[in-house]
């Protein structure tokens, strides 16, 4: 990177081009993020036209805006004309109104109509992430005609590995791979060679479900159809990777009790970060007050045996961790479509057996530590260990079933993750602890 900066500063622009010629567009785009506005514009203007649009699509929205605001209308037209439509729409969605106006003013009427059509699709739907740069073949073609069509029109498309076949009403009827086309005789009718079991989606389908289908059927592209089964676009694997990354980030944020956000951390305002976090923290704080109520209710028990207080953190922590383990596994299983709502009984039975084994091991070890190393009475040690055993069983049960229940109510299972489950289990652990202590230690 230092070489690039030095060459730019000393105006050795031909050498800069030579260095960049052997680099990938995404790697070149990373240089822009550490450059000043002047340096970035200087570097962008010396890029070959064939490379500039590719690099532009990998830039952050801030750098994209910076470049669009400072280049000529002709340069804007060159970028937009060379970018794939789905990348153009993604870019426009991040831009302020004045930048969008400049872009739309430098596009053809057909392109403007196409962009507006994409922007009307629901957010995170198939229509919003698809591309219209794909190869479609007519079902009345033969293999030779199909190959000729690909050679003529395929150069400007995002992918030609899979070609989708339509009838005269543009309805999707099948697909064929380029590999298969190459090895077939030219005079074979396309309709005889095509595959008809097409995995497709509708423009309004949720992108998370589409990503799941890509994983399930091992796809590299998927056709998108409208309500009349007419082919309107395709979704490619590179877009699905972005969707998976976005959905994974969203799940992590929900599991940390935060409202999802697409913005980078350093670009978010303090108020925006507060708004994302304060809601769930308020809910969890209110729920946690019940823990205090439980402790006050059994205040007499604690006064009668002060030693019990020192084991409350251990009990709550172990229970919370046990519940979090179960909820994480189940939430991931639901995301991968390995677990359905109908599996709740089988999951509960399995986690019950797991919790009994884990509970026995932990409670026995806990009893030995308390009784022999802490020099605490046998009855007290037993009461604490029994409380731990019951808490783990409850924690595993709650952690394994709540995500499935959330799915049944059309909620994101990630909501039922560590913070919420831990808060619920904390209250359950205290109730169990005090009930067992009251019963076995005869405390009031």
Phi, psi and omega in degrees: 000322179300324179297318180298314180299315181296315181296323177294314183296328181263012176058032175271068191290326178296322178292325177299316179298321180295320179295317184286337185299329183263009183254156176282147179306319182294327178287323177295321181301329180294331178298321184299328185294335181257008181259154172288170180301316181296315180296317181298316180294322179296316180293319183296323184287340180265358179289145174298146181302323182293341184256332188298318181292324177297315180294319182302322182292341180266352182287156174293159182299326178296315180291323177299315179298317180301318181287313182301322182289344187237013176244168184283165178299322180296320178293323176298314180300318180299318181295309184296320181294331182268346181277149173289149188298323181293324176291323178297316180295316178302319180293315181297323182298336182267353188266150174289167188301320183294326178288319178300318179300317180297322180292310183296329178292340183250026175238160178287163180297324178296318179294319179299318179297320180293316178298314179297325178296317179297319183292341179278344179291147179302147178299141179064025176258169179301320180299328183280343182246356182283169173235152178258003176271087181217168179259122173242141181239147178279143184287352177265007177279161166256179185298318180298316178295323179296316179295321178297319179295319179296316179297326183281319187247348189287339186299329183265007182263156184290325178207145176233012181299319178241128179250131183262142188249132184234160175265191183292342176263012181066018176282138182289124182239345181176187178209163176209143180276150178299323179301317180292320180302317185299326187264002179263155177292147186297330187272000179287130178297137181299325183295336179276336185263342187285158172267140184253349181275071186276130172270113184229175177219166178261160185300333184265000180295147181288139184296332179293319177294324179294316178300322178296320178292323176301316180291317184294315185260005177056053184266156170249344174204159179217132178285147178245129182240159177271190183293344179255018178064024175273137181290123181240348180176181175224157173248130183255163187298328180294326176289325180292323176301318177296320179296315180299318178297317180296315182292323179295317177299318180298317179296319178299319180295319179294322180292339176264015179061050177229150173287136182298147177212141179268350184284149173290147186304312185291344180265353182275144177283162178299317181298320179296318178294321177297315182298324180292327190259330192294325184300305182292324179297323176296315180299313181294325178295317180297317177297322182291338178296334177295331175299316177296321179297318179298316180297317179295325180298324181254031181300326180295324178297316181293323179292328180285331180219084185299338181297334181297329183302322185292345182258357179297314179301318179299316183295314182292320181294313181295318178297315179298318179295320179296318179293321180295322177302311182294315183295323179296316180296316183290319179299318178294320178297322177293318180298325180272004180062029174273342183234132178244169179300325182291348181272004189299321180294315180296320179294316181298317180295319179293314180293331176297314179295320177298316183293327179295315180294311180297318180299318179297314181298310183293320182289325177294312178299318180298317180297316182296319180295314183292315186286318186266327184263332182261353177056050179250149183308147182303315184296318179295316179300318179294317181298318180294316182291322176296320177299320179296318180300311181294321180299319180295321178297315179295317182299315179295321179295314180293314183296329183273334184262329183300317177300323179290320177299318178300318178299322179296331178265017178063028176258159177287122180303335181297337178299323182275052184255197192314304186301314183291313181296319179299319179296317179296316183291327176304314180295316179297318181299318179294317179300312178300314183301313183286324178294316179295316181298317180297320183288312187274332182260357179053047180262152180242000000 
